[in-house]
Amino acid sequence: MSRNVKTVLLVSVLFGGATGIYEFVLPYYLDERGLSYQNMGTVFAVAAAGMLLLRVLMGRLADLWGRKPFYGLSLGGSAVAMWLTPLSGSVVGQTLLKTLREAMFLTRETLHPVVLYEEGQRRFLDFMGKTRGMEFAFQAAGVLLAGRLLQAGLGTGGNLLVAGSLMAVGSVGFWGGYRERERKDTALPTATRARDLFSFDMHRNLKIVTVSFFIFNIGMWTSHSFIMPLFFTEKFGASRYAVSWVLMLHRLTAVVPLMLIGRLHLRHLKAAYMLAWVMEGLILSGSALIPTFHAAAAVWLLHDVVGAGIWIPVQNLIIQNYTRPERRALELGKIQAYGGIGTIIGPWLAGVLSGHFGVSAPFLVGGFFMTAAGLSLAPLRLDHTPTEAEAHPT
């Protein structure tokens, strides 16, 4: 494992801890400030919309100027957003801060698989699995730590400051430890038309992944946005500390498959990809129909065992295999931006559904969308390495 991969692994640990605290605490913080479900949905939806174009631009600039400046910026910017979040309780203020955090968070999401793929294509699944596995493990630790700190009286605002501090340490560690490699591909000229930046000019498989990812993100963010901890609190009357244990286990369930994915030598990527999304969707919808806390939580926790632990590295490998080297970050940014439109619809839909039909509705509907996304991957053709003509469509 190279120095750069070790640095990214360390950053993933700190990033995971900070993210676990932030994502667990933020819905409770907004609830304390008196925001309704629909207002929370608005904050999350507008934040998702605000970062879409930025993902494409950041990917393009990273292709031209290198990966390190923008990966490092994403960590520092996330720290600032987390530190400032406890200073505002208004819908407008929280929307702006959530937008900043999402922009930085998703810039890292774009560049993380790129830097790992360029460190070693043959070991990409292993690198991706290990870094994501450690990230998820420490997200679990972050959730549990936040639950403990809330129980000890620190409060939601104090937890957000702790999250920002962890992210800041990760930013410093990345700037000091990561060494930009000279890339073998040739960057495109700096003069690029807006039409080229936002066109859908990419391999056929990537277009299919983008459309399916859009559908999947609607389901993911309908069930995994602000409503996720509130579902257990509001429906079953569970304490925040009890919910922190559920969400801690939620992150841990993906760790084992992620850590082992590099050893599985998957030969049928398409089948694994489709099955992971379909099973995840069915389990999520099923958990919404169960009337007791422990049974619902137990079923719900299965969704990442067969879901995210498989599809995250598989999806990223497929994308990296079919992107053009000199436009890798740009094309990945496009996929995540266009597919990310679903992250705007999802939180808004969660607010509407929970406000009109109860907190179970987002889980039920979100699962349907995930299942549909898995089925929509059927046209993928992964039986060969892309030819020069396929990799550079006209």
C-alpha positions as CSV (number, residue, x, y, z in Angstrom):
1,M,0.0,0.0,0.0
2,S,1.6,3.3,-1.1
3,R,2.0,6.4,1.0
4,N,-0.9,8.1,-0.9
5,V,-3.3,5.2,-0.2
6,K,-2.3,5.2,3.4
7,T,-3.0,8.9,3.6
8,V,-6.4,8.5,2.0
9,L,-7.1,5.7,4.4
10,L,-6.3,7.9,7.4
11,V,-8.4,10.7,6.0
12,S,-11.3,8.2,5.5
13,V,-11.1,7.3,9.2
14,L,-11.4,10.9,10.3
15,F,-13.9,11.8,7.6
16,G,-16.0,8.9,8.7
17,G,-16.0,9.9,12.3
18,A,-16.9,13.5,11.5
19,T,-19.6,12.4,9.1
20,G,-21.2,10.0,11.6
21,I,-21.5,12.7,14.2
22,Y,-22.8,15.3,11.7
23,E,-25.4,13.2,10.0
24,F,-26.8,11.8,13.2
25,V,-27.0,15.1,15.1
26,L,-28.1,17.5,12.4
27,P,-31.8,16.4,12.1
28,Y,-32.1,16.6,15.9
29,Y,-30.5,20.1,15.8
30,L,-33.0,21.3,13.2
31,D,-35.8,19.8,15.2
32,E,-34.7,21.6,18.3
33,R,-34.7,24.9,16.3
34,G,-38.3,24.2,15.4
35,L,-38.0,23.3,11.7
36,S,-40.9,21.2,10.4
37,Y,-40.4,18.1,8.3
38,Q,-41.2,20.0,5.2
39,N,-38.7,22.7,6.1
40,M,-36.0,20.1,6.8
41,G,-36.9,18.6,3.4
42,T,-36.4,22.0,1.8
43,V,-33.0,22.5,3.5
44,F,-31.7,19.1,2.2
45,A,-33.3,19.5,-1.2
46,V,-31.9,23.0,-1.9
47,A,-28.5,22.0,-0.6
48,A,-28.5,19.1,-3.0
49,A,-29.5,21.3,-5.9
50,G,-26.9,23.9,-5.0
51,M,-23.9,21.6,-5.6
52,L,-24.9,19.9,-8.8
53,L,-23.1,22.1,-11.3
54,L,-20.1,22.5,-8.9
55,R,-19.5,18.7,-9.1
56,V,-18.9,19.0,-12.8
57,L,-16.7,22.1,-12.6
58,M,-14.6,20.6,-9.8
59,G,-14.2,17.4,-11.8
60,R,-13.1,19.4,-14.8
61,L,-10.6,21.5,-12.8
62,A,-9.2,18.5,-11.1
63,D,-8.5,17.0,-14.5
64,L,-6.6,20.1,-15.5
65,W,-4.9,21.2,-12.2
66,G,-4.5,18.0,-10.3
67,R,-6.5,16.0,-7.7
68,K,-4.8,17.3,-4.5
69,P,-6.0,20.9,-4.4
70,F,-9.6,20.0,-4.7
71,Y,-9.6,16.9,-2.5
72,G,-7.9,19.0,0.2
73,L,-10.3,21.9,-0.3
74,S,-13.3,19.5,0.1
75,L,-12.0,18.5,3.6
76,G,-11.3,22.0,4.8
77,G,-14.6,23.4,3.4
78,S,-16.5,20.6,5.2
79,A,-14.8,21.5,8.5
80,V,-15.8,25.2,8.1
81,A,-19.5,24.3,7.3
82,M,-19.7,22.0,10.3
83,W,-18.2,24.6,12.7
84,L,-20.7,27.3,11.5
85,T,-23.8,25.2,11.5
86,P,-24.6,25.7,15.3
87,L,-24.5,29.5,14.7
88,S,-27.7,29.5,12.7
89,G,-31.2,28.2,13.3
90,S,-33.0,29.8,10.3
91,V,-34.1,27.9,7.2
92,V,-32.1,30.2,5.0
93,G,-28.9,30.0,7.2
94,Q,-29.1,26.2,7.5
95,T,-29.7,25.9,3.7
96,L,-26.6,27.9,2.9
97,L,-24.4,25.9,5.4
98,K,-25.8,22.6,4.2
99,T,-25.2,23.6,0.6
100,L,-21.5,24.4,1.5
101,R,-21.1,21.1,3.3
102,E,-22.7,19.1,0.5
103,A,-20.6,20.8,-2.2
104,M,-17.4,19.9,-0.3
105,F,-18.6,16.4,0.7
106,L,-19.5,15.5,-2.9
107,T,-16.3,17.0,-4.3
108,R,-14.5,14.4,-2.2
109,E,-17.0,11.8,-3.4
110,T,-16.0,12.6,-7.0
111,L,-12.2,12.5,-6.4
112,H,-11.9,9.7,-3.9
113,P,-12.3,6.8,-6.4
114,V,-10.3,8.7,-9.0
115,V,-7.2,9.0,-6.8
116,L,-7.4,5.3,-5.8
117,Y,-7.9,4.1,-9.3
118,E,-4.9,6.1,-10.4
119,E,-2.8,4.6,-7.6
120,G,-3.5,1.1,-8.8
121,Q,-6.1,-0.1,-11.2
122,R,-5.6,-3.8,-10.4
123,R,-6.1,-3.3,-6.7
124,F,-8.9,-0.7,-7.1
125,L,-11.7,-2.9,-5.6
126,D,-9.4,-3.7,-2.6
127,F,-8.4,-0.1,-2.1
128,M,-12.0,1.2,-2.5
129,G,-13.3,-1.5,-0.2
130,K,-10.8,-0.9,2.5
131,T,-11.0,2.9,2.5
132,R,-14.8,2.9,2.4
133,G,-15.0,0.1,4.9
134,M,-12.9,2.1,7.4
135,E,-14.9,5.2,6.7
136,F,-18.1,3.3,7.4
137,A,-16.7,1.8,10.6
138,F,-15.7,5.2,11.9
139,Q,-19.0,6.7,10.9
140,A,-20.5,4.0,13.2
141,A,-18.1,5.1,15.9
142,G,-19.0,8.8,15.3
143,V,-22.7,8.0,15.6
144,L,-22.2,6.2,18.9
145,L,-19.9,8.9,20.2
146,A,-22.5,11.5,19.4
147,G,-25.1,9.5,21.2
148,R,-22.9,9.3,24.3
149,L,-22.1,13.0,24.1
150,L,-25.8,13.9,23.9
151,Q,-26.5,11.7,26.8
152,A,-23.7,13.4,28.7
153,G,-25.3,16.8,28.0
154,L,-22.9,18.2,25.4
155,G,-25.8,19.1,23.1
156,T,-26.3,19.0,19.4
157,G,-24.3,22.2,18.8
158,G,-21.3,20.9,20.7
159,N,-21.4,17.7,18.7
160,L,-21.2,19.7,15.5
161,L,-18.1,21.5,16.7
162,V,-16.5,18.1,17.5
163,A,-17.3,16.9,13.9
164,G,-15.8,20.0,12.4
165,S,-12.6,19.6,14.4
166,L,-12.2,16.0,13.3
167,M,-12.6,17.1,9.7
168,A,-10.0,19.8,10.1
169,V,-7.5,17.3,11.4
170,G,-8.2,15.2,8.4
171,S,-7.6,18.2,6.1
172,V,-4.2,18.9,7.7
173,G,-3.2,15.3,7.4
174,F,-4.1,15.1,3.8
175,W,-2.2,18.2,2.8
176,G,0.8,17.0,4.6
177,G,0.7,13.3,3.5
178,Y,-0.6,13.2,0.0
179,R,1.8,13.5,-2.9
180,E,0.3,14.3,-6.3
181,R,1.5,11.8,-9.0
182,E,2.4,12.9,-12.5
183,R,-0.4,11.5,-14.6
184,K,0.4,9.6,-17.8
185,D,-2.6,11.0,-19.7
186,T,-2.6,14.4,-21.3
187,A,-5.0,17.0,-20.0
188,L,-7.4,18.7,-22.4
189,P,-6.9,22.4,-23.3
190,T,-8.1,24.8,-20.8
191,A,-10.4,26.5,-23.3
192,T,-13.5,24.3,-23.0
193,R,-17.0,25.2,-24.1
194,A,-19.8,25.0,-21.6
195,R,-21.5,22.6,-24.0
196,D,-18.6,20.2,-23.6
197,L,-18.7,20.5,-19.9
198,F,-22.3,19.6,-19.5
199,S,-22.9,17.3,-22.5
200,F,-23.9,13.6,-22.1
201,D,-20.9,12.6,-24.3
202,M,-19.7,9.4,-22.6
203,H,-19.7,5.6,-23.0
204,R,-23.1,3.9,-23.3
205,N,-22.6,2.0,-20.1
206,L,-22.0,5.3,-18.2
207,K,-25.2,6.7,-19.5
208,I,-27.2,3.7,-18.2
209,V,-25.4,4.0,-14.8
210,T,-26.3,7.7,-14.7
211,V,-30.0,7.2,-15.3
212,S,-30.2,4.3,-12.9
213,F,-28.2,6.3,-10.3
214,F,-30.8,9.1,-10.6
215,I,-33.6,6.7,-9.8
216,F,-31.6,5.1,-7.0
217,N,-30.8,8.5,-5.4
218,I,-34.5,9.4,-5.3
219,G,-35.0,6.3,-3.2
220,M,-31.8,6.7,-1.1
221,W,-32.5,10.3,-0.1
222,T,-36.2,9.7,0.4
223,S,-35.3,7.2,3.1
224,H,-31.8,8.3,4.2
225,S,-32.0,12.0,4.6
226,F,-33.3,13.8,7.7
227,I,-36.0,11.2,8.2
228,M,-33.7,8.3,9.0
229,P,-33.1,8.9,12.8
230,L,-36.5,10.6,13.2
231,F,-38.3,7.5,11.8
232,F,-37.2,5.5,14.9
233,T,-37.8,8.3,17.3
234,E,-41.2,9.3,16.1
235,K,-42.7,6.0,15.1
236,F,-41.5,3.9,18.0
237,G,-40.7,6.5,20.7
238,A,-37.1,5.3,20.9
239,S,-34.6,7.5,22.7
240,R,-31.9,9.3,20.8
241,Y,-29.3,7.1,22.5
242,A,-31.1,4.0,21.4
243,V,-31.3,5.4,17.8
244,S,-27.6,6.1,17.9
245,W,-27.0,2.4,18.4
246,V,-29.2,1.5,15.5
247,L,-27.4,4.0,13.2
248,M,-24.0,2.9,14.5
249,L,-24.9,-0.7,13.5
250,H,-26.2,0.7,10.2
251,R,-22.7,1.8,9.3
252,L,-21.0,-1.3,10.6
253,T,-23.2,-3.7,8.5
254,A,-21.4,-2.5,5.3
255,V,-17.9,-2.8,6.7
256,V,-17.4,-6.5,6.4
257,P,-18.5,-6.8,2.7
258,L,-16.5,-3.7,1.9
259,M,-13.3,-5.0,3.5
260,L,-13.7,-8.3,1.8
261,I,-14.8,-7.2,-1.7
262,G,-11.2,-7.2,-3.0
263,R,-10.9,-10.9,-2.1
264,L,-14.2,-12.0,-3.7
265,H,-12.9,-11.8,-7.3
266,L,-16.3,-10.9,-8.6
267,R,-16.8,-12.1,-12.2
268,H,-20.4,-11.0,-12.8
269,L,-20.3,-7.3,-11.9
270,K,-23.6,-6.5,-13.5
271,A,-25.5,-9.2,-11.6
272,A,-23.9,-8.2,-8.3
273,Y,-24.7,-4.5,-9.0
274,M,-28.4,-5.2,-9.9
275,L,-29.0,-7.7,-7.0
276,A,-27.5,-5.3,-4.4
277,W,-29.9,-2.5,-5.4
278,V,-33.0,-4.7,-5.7
279,M,-32.3,-6.4,-2.3
280,E,-31.6,-3.1,-0.6
281,G,-34.9,-1.6,-1.9
282,L,-37.0,-4.6,-0.9
283,I,-35.5,-4.7,2.7
284,L,-36.1,-0.9,3.2
285,S,-39.7,-1.1,2.1
286,G,-40.3,-4.2,4.2
287,S,-38.9,-2.5,7.4
288,A,-41.5,0.3,7.0
289,L,-44.3,-2.3,7.5
290,I,-43.0,-3.8,10.7
291,P,-44.9,-2.5,13.8
292,T,-42.2,-3.0,16.6
293,F,-38.9,-1.1,17.1
294,H,-36.5,-4.0,17.5
295,A,-37.9,-6.1,14.6
296,A,-38.1,-3.1,12.3
297,A,-34.5,-2.1,13.2
298,A,-33.3,-5.6,12.7
299,V,-34.7,-6.0,9.2
300,W,-33.7,-2.4,8.3
301,L,-30.1,-3.1,9.3
302,L,-29.8,-5.9,6.6
303,H,-30.1,-3.4,3.7
304,D,-26.4,-2.4,3.6
305,V,-25.1,-6.0,4.3
306,V,-26.4,-7.0,0.8
307,G,-26.5,-3.4,-0.6
308,A,-23.9,-0.7,-0.1
309,G,-21.2,-3.1,0.9
310,I,-21.4,-4.5,-2.6
311,W,-22.6,-1.8,-5.0
312,I,-20.4,1.1,-3.9
313,P,-17.1,-0.5,-5.0
314,V,-18.7,-2.3,-8.0
315,Q,-20.3,0.8,-9.3
316,N,-17.1,2.8,-8.9
317,L,-15.1,0.1,-10.7
318,I,-17.5,0.1,-13.7
319,I,-17.4,3.9,-13.9
320,Q,-13.6,4.0,-13.7
321,N,-13.3,1.3,-16.4
322,Y,-15.4,3.2,-18.9
323,T,-14.3,6.8,-18.3
324,R,-11.6,8.4,-20.5
325,P,-8.3,8.9,-18.5
326,E,-7.9,12.6,-19.5
327,R,-11.5,13.3,-18.6
328,R,-11.9,10.9,-15.7
329,A,-12.9,13.3,-12.9
330,L,-15.0,15.4,-15.3
331,E,-17.0,12.4,-16.5
332,L,-17.4,11.0,-13.0
333,G,-18.6,14.5,-11.9
334,K,-21.2,14.5,-14.7
335,I,-22.5,11.0,-13.6
336,Q,-22.7,12.1,-10.0
337,A,-24.2,15.5,-10.9
338,Y,-26.9,14.2,-13.3
339,G,-27.6,11.1,-11.1
340,G,-27.5,13.5,-8.1
341,I,-30.6,15.3,-9.3
342,G,-32.4,12.4,-7.4
343,T,-30.8,13.8,-4.2
344,I,-32.9,16.9,-4.7
345,I,-36.2,15.1,-5.2
346,G,-35.6,12.6,-2.4
347,P,-35.5,14.9,0.6
348,W,-38.4,17.0,-0.7
349,L,-40.4,13.8,-1.2
350,A,-39.5,12.6,2.3
351,G,-40.8,15.9,3.7
352,V,-44.1,15.6,1.8
353,L,-44.6,11.9,2.5
354,S,-43.8,12.2,6.2
355,G,-46.0,15.3,6.6
356,H,-49.0,13.8,4.9
357,F,-48.7,10.0,5.4
358,G,-46.4,9.5,8.4
359,V,-42.8,8.7,9.0
360,S,-43.0,5.2,7.5
361,A,-44.0,6.4,4.1
362,P,-40.5,7.6,3.1
363,F,-39.0,4.2,3.9
364,L,-41.7,2.4,1.9
365,V,-41.5,4.6,-1.2
366,G,-37.7,5.0,-1.1
367,G,-37.4,1.2,-1.2
368,F,-39.6,1.0,-4.3
369,F,-37.3,3.5,-6.1
370,M,-34.2,1.5,-5.2
371,T,-35.7,-1.7,-6.5
372,A,-36.7,0.0,-9.7
373,A,-33.2,1.4,-10.1
374,G,-31.7,-2.1,-9.8
375,L,-34.0,-3.4,-12.6
376,S,-33.1,-0.4,-14.8
377,L,-29.5,-1.6,-14.9
378,A,-30.5,-4.6,-17.2
379,P,-29.2,-3.0,-20.4
380,L,-25.6,-2.8,-19.2
381,R,-23.0,-4.6,-21.3
382,L,-19.9,-5.4,-19.2
383,D,-18.6,-8.4,-21.1
384,H,-15.5,-6.7,-22.6
385,T,-13.0,-3.9,-22.2
386,P,-14.2,-0.8,-24.0
387,T,-12.6,-0.2,-27.4
388,E,-11.0,3.1,-28.4
389,A,-14.1,4.0,-30.4
390,E,-16.4,3.1,-27.5
391,A,-14.3,5.0,-25.0
392,H,-14.3,8.1,-27.3
393,P,-17.9,8.3,-28.7
394,T,-18.7,10.9,-31.4
